[in-house]
Amino acid sequence: MNARMTRRGFGILASATAVSAMAGRAVAQDGPIRIGFSMSLSGGLAGNGRPSLLAQQIWAEDINDRGGLLGRPVELVFYDDQSNGANVPGIYTKLLDVDRVDLVISAYGTALIAPAMPVVMQRGMAFVTLLGSGTNEMFKYDRTANISPVGGRMNEDFAKGFFEIAQGMDPKPATVAIAGLDSDFSLRAMESARKQAELHGVQVVYDRAYPPSTVDFSPIVRAIQSAAPDLVFFASYPPDSVGLLKAVGELGLTAKMLGGGMIGPQVTAIKAQFGSQLNNLVCWDIYAPEPTMDFPGTAEFLERYRAKAEAAGAETLGLYAPPLAYAQMQVLEQAVTRAGSLDQVAIGAALHGDPFNTIIGELQFDETGEWAEERNLYVQYQDIDGTDLEQFKQPGRQVILYPPQYKSGELRPGFPAN
């Protein structure tokens, strides 16, 4: 017998289960292990929520095909949080008090993790989260692990790679402009950029956080042009990344290096929208299909993900959140296996023990649940030709410049590309 995931739609507060018993294997006496979570299947974060869910479903298929977790089949129970943090506490309360799930994980992103934390902590549950940014700094909860490469010192380390790359230029850059969204993640990224600029002797000649309501980015880009910086560091989310890149192109902003902490170019739809206009952009990322990041299982996962993505309504490249969402489930699986039970104290302790083997490499977590070693990638888009998405599956298009152990190519100075 094997068990296959089934998807019952992405309706608001419509749960979906992930196990169907097949002939030949008896269901364990205690029934399935139920894993509960919210996920952004509509609203502004759905572009990352749907791919994350598909990756989690693929993991559930895999573990059920291997005989389940602790010898029991796995069932996923999830609700659409509509990308709205206000919906999250009620969802986790229902999951734990009504659905009586055995384990919980988080949705994608800080804005959906933070509202879940008080409910999870009150019930004493272990909690594996996905792409948060320092969420546990305030809570200091000892039963959580965060699948995010930013590490435990985002305010310092996030922009380090950008400035380290710039130091290799001749002559070294002397000035930088910093602009970003007035939100938690972006403000932390901007703080890191300021600190790294100071450490590297780079003068900040423009520094502004813009409100989420901003739709016209031309005044920001014009002001940056007037300051004529060598470097431009943006800290933006997908909608404003699009607005900034459009304004940069329309107004002809040039720099020795431009990009920074932009969330957006990683998204398939934005890659398709800008295509070759991305050439020479130096941008933060979490995974790139370069030979230096060819971890065991990564290629196989991406092949399976892409085969299912279109039918599941998920983006088709799978190069951003999906590998980390699959790793999220691998970490949970290994922690439960090491604990040997569903005891939440034991699972929480296991999260902070030995390293975990995942499709994104070996992971180990510090006392706050962050990666013991940060792995903020900075990639440069090179040799992009037109808007065909197939090219982004190939090495040499998102060349890794930092960190050194994953470096796969050399910086091409100047933006835009000649």
N, C-alpha and C positions, 0 to 999 in steps of 0.2 A: 504494500500500500504506500502511496505517498499522499501528501496534502498540498493543495494549491491555493494561492491567495485568490480571493474574489473581490472585485470592487463594486460597491452598490451605489455609486454616485457620490457627488460632492455637495449635497444639499445642506442648508443651514441646520445645524444641530442634528444632522442625520448620521447616525453612527454606521460604521462599516465593520464587518468582521472578516477575519483573515484565514479561517480554517474551514476546510470541508473534508470530512473523514472519507477516505477512499477504501474500497474493498480490500481486505487482506491484512489490515492492521487494526487491532482493537484500540479504542480510545482509552486512555489511562483512567483508572478508577476515580481519581480526583478531578477528572475533566481537564480542560485546557488551562494553561497559564495565560491570563488576560493582561495585556499591556495597554494602558490608557494614555491618551494625550489629546491636546488640541492641535489643530493645524490650520494654517491660513490657506484655505481653498477658494476664497473669494477675497476681494479687496486688494489693496496695494501691494501686499506681500505674497499674493497667490503665485506670482511668477517664480518664487523660490519655494513656496509651500507645496505645490503640486509635485515638482520634481523630488522634493525631500520625501514625500509620502510614497512615491513610486519606489524609491530606493529602499525604504523601510519595508515595503511589501515584498520586494525581491529577497530581502534578508529573511523574512518570515517564510517564504517559499523554501529557501535554502535550508533553514534549520528544521522545518517540518519534514523535508525530504531526508534529513539526517536522523530523524527519530525524535525531534523535539528538544525542549529545554528541560533538564532534569527528568528526562524520560516522558515528558508530557507535551502534547501539541501546543502551539502558540496561537493566540488569537489577538488581533489588533482591534482596539475599540477607540474610535476617534470621532471628534466633532469639529465642525468648521467654526473657528473663532472670528472669521470675517476680517482678519488682520486688525482686530480691535482688542486692545488689552483689557478693556472694561468687561469683555465677555469671558475672559480667561478664568477668574476665580470661581465663577458659577460652574464652568465646565469641569474643573478639577474637583470641585465639591461633589458634583453629580457622579463623576467617574469613581470617586473613592467611597461615597456614602450610599449611592444607589446602585451603580453598576458593580461595585465591589471588585474593582480590578486589583490584580496582584502586584503590578509594577507600574511605574509611570515614567515617561520621558517628556521632553519639552518639544514645543513647536520651534520653528526657525526664528532666531533673532532675539535680541535683548528686550525689545518692547513686548514680547509675548512670554518671555521667561520670567521677568521680574514679577508680574502680577500673579504668577502661579506659585512663587516661592513661599509665601506665607501659608498657603493651604497645604502644600507639600510638607513643610516643616512642622506644622501643627499635627499632622498625621504621622510624622516620623518616617516618611518614605525616602528611600534612596532616589536620586534624580539625576539622570544623564541628560545634559542639555546640548543644544545645537547652535553654534555660532552666536553665542552671547559675547558681550564685551565687558568683562569685569563685574558681572551681575552679582557675584557673591561677595564683593568687597564690603557691601553694606550688611548682608545677612550673616556672613561668616558661618555658614552651615557646613557641617563636616561629613555630609553624606551625598555630596554632589560632585560631578565631574563634567567639564565643559569641553565639547569638541569644537575647538577654535584655535587657530594658529597664533592668535595675538599674544598668548601667554599672560602672565600675571602682572606685567608692567606695561600695559598698553600706552599709558600717558608718557612713557619714556621711549619704549622700544618700537612703537608702530612705524614711525617715519625713519628709523635708523637706516634701513636699506636704501631709501631714496637718496639720502644725503651721502651715504657711503659710496654709492654709484657715482654721484656727482663729483666726489673728490678725485676720481680717476681722470677727470677732464684736464686738459692743458690749454689755456690757463684754468686754474680752479675757479669755480663760480664765486662771486662776491656778494650777490644779493638774491633775495627770494621774495615772492609774493605768496601769501597764504589766504585762501578763501574757502569757506565751507558752510554747510547747513547748521543751523542752530538746533542741534539734536544731540543726544548723549554720545553716540558713536562718533559722529563727525567732530564734536567739540574735543573729545579725547584725542582724536587724530591730529587736530590742529595744535593742541597743547604739545603733543609729541614733536610736531614739526618745529615749533618754537624752540623747544629744548635742544633738538638736534641742530638747528641752525646756530644756536649759541655755542654748542660744543664744537662745531666745525668752523666757527668764525665767519658765518654767513649773515649778513645784515638783512633784517626783515624790513622791506620797504613798503609793504602793503599787508594789512591784516584785518579781515572782516568776516564776521559770521552773518549770514543772511537768513531771514525768516522762512519757515516752510511755505508760506504763501507766495513766495517769489516766483514769478513767471517770466519776467524780462531780465535776462542776465547781461544785456548789452552794457548797462552802466558799470557793472562790476568789471567786465572785460576791458572797457575803455579806461577805467581807472588803473587797471593793471598795466595796460599799454603805456599810460603816462608815466608810471613808475619805472618802466623799462627794466624789469628784473631779469637776471640770468636764469633763474629757476621759477617755475610756477607749480605750487602744491595745492591741489584741490582736495577737499574732503566732502564728498557729495554722495547722495543716494540716486537711484536710477532716474527719476524724473528730472532732477536738477543736473545730473551728469549729462543728460541729453541736451538740456537747455544751455549748459556751459559749452559743450562741444560745438553746438550750432553757432553760438555767439563767437567763439574762438575762430571758427572757419569763416564766418561772414565778415568779421572785422579784421581778419588777417593777423591775429596775435602770434608773435613768434617768441621763442625762448630757446636757450641752450638745452633745456630739458623741461618737459611739461607733463603733468599727470598727477602722481601722488596717490592719495587715498580715495580714489574714485570707485564707488560701487555702481556698476552699470555696464562698463565694457565687458564684464564677465558674462552678462546675460545674452543669450542667443539672439533675441530679437534686436538688441542694440548692436551686436556684431553685424547682423544682417543690414541694419539701417545705415551704418557708417562705413562698413567695409574698408576699403583702402585709405579712407580718411583717418583711420586709427594708426597708420604707419608712423613709427617712432614715438608713439605715446608710451610713457613709462608708468606703469600702473600697479598698485597693490593687487595681489591675488592669493588664492589658497591652493590652487592646483593648475598645472599646465601639462599638456601631453608631450613632455620632453623626455629624452632617454634617461636623464638624471632622476626622474620621478617615476620610473617604471617599477613600481612595487609589485610584489607577488599578488595577483588577483585583480589588479586595477584594470587592465585591458579587458579581461573576461567580464568584469562587472559592467564596464562601459558598453561593451557589445550587447549584453543582455538588456541593459537599460534602454539603449537606442532602439532596440527591436520592439520595445513595449511603449515608448514614450508618446508617440503620436496618438495611439488609441487611448492612452490614459489622459490626454489633454495636457501633457507636460512638455517642457522645452526639450529639443531633440539632441542637443550636444552632450549635456550632462557633465560639463566641466567645472561647475561651481559647487552648488550645495550637495548634489547626489552622492559623490564619493564620501563626503563627510557624514551624511545621513546614514549611509550603510555602515560606516565606522562607528557611529553612535550606537547602533544596534549590536555590533560586534563587541564593543566595550561592555555593554549591559550583559550580553550573553556570557562573556568570560568572567565578569564579576559574580554573576549568579552561580555559575559553575564552580568557581573557587569557594564561594560561600557554602555550596552544597545544599542550599535551601533557599526559601523565600524570606528568610529573616533579614529585615531591613538594616539592622545594625551591622550584621556580618557583611551584607552586600556593600554598605557604605564604607566599611573598613577595607574591603577588597579593592574598591575604586582607588585607594591611595596606597596600594601595595606595589606588587611587581608590574613591570611594563606589560602593555597589551599589544598583541599583533593584529594589525588591521590592514585594509587595502590601501591606506594612505601612509603606511609605514608603522614603525614602533612608536607607541605613545605611552607616556608616563605623566602622572598628575601630581602637582604639589599639594600642600595642605589646604589651599583654597579651592582646589579642583581645577585649576588652570594647568596648561601644559608646562611641564617642568622646564622645557626649552622652547622658546618662541620660534615660530617658523613663518614669519611674514615674508611671503614671496614678493619680489618686484620683477615684473616681466615687461619686455618691450615688444610691441607689435611690429613685426618686420615682414616685408615681402607679401603683404596682403594685396591680392589682385581682385578688384571688384568686390561683390557681395556674396559670392558662392560660399555656403557654410561648410562644404566638404573640406575646404582648405584648412579650417580651424581644427580639424581632427589630426592634422599632420604636424610633426615636429618642425621647428624652424619658423613658426608663425607667431608664437608667444614665447619668445626666447627668455629664459630665466637669467637675470643678472645678479640676483641676490636671493638667499644667502650663498656664500661661496661654495658650500658643499653640494648645492644643487645647480650651480651656474652652468649654463649650456651654450652661451654665446657672448658676444661683445656688444657694448653700447654703441649705437649709432647716434652721435650728438645731433642736436637740432630738432626743433619742431616748428612747423610741420616738416615732413620728410622732403628732401629735394626732388 
